Amino acid sequence: MKPAARPGQGSVQEGWTAEIQDSRVLPGEIYLDRSQTYFSVSGDVATDFSGGLKCQDPEKVLTTLLYGSETWVTYSSHIRLLERLHQCCLRTILQIHWSDLVTNVEVLEQAEIPSIEALIAKSQLRWAGHVFRMKDHRLPKIAMYGEIRSGHRYRGAPKKRYKDCLKKTFTACNIDHQNWSDYAADRSAWRLISSKGVTLFEETRRDTIKDKRSRRKARAASAVSPDPAFSCRLCSRACRSRIGLFSHERSCRQRGHSLPS
């Protein structure tokens, strides 16, 4: 049954559009239980306002967290928030403490699970193929391929569209964004291409992170060694400068260190 047009609106299609906008799920705000639990992913921590989140099945948590992700328009800030929550849950399940010095990539490898960004890319690719195979009169296909006839854009950078997000996903998964519809016509072939593309994206992502970390560690190892003249009188630690030595000794005094007798 189609929703009726709201007062002040001229067509049923506009009523559909308003219903979609009202029910849109944005990244970072999801409902685990529509009756009681509201789960917010904002700030530095994830908060469960119902008195605590019990993770019995990781698959159920991911399904709820990424509900509607096939239509999200994600920015890098959204990905960082979701990845932060994902890592927090995995480290809790695997009992990995921050003092163990385990990287995020190693956590994903131990859990044998892809990153949130890869999961979102996979769901968006599958949804794009599903929408392409729909009939032309279906609303999702009209919304995906439709264009605005009139109007103007405000000054400044344009907001990211779903088409832009999908094109970026095609490029990251090594899929030709100009001829992707030829592959999407066959459901089985498109699922195979999507899975291979997401696997390639995840491997490239992890290799890039590992290479970036190794180069950062190499720069730190090849840095100029501290001058022994700026050694702390409390713990004998060598500092790089006089102001650094002053700040370090003040911290040592606050921690209760005293001069050796």
Disulfide bonds with the S-S distance in Angstrom:
none
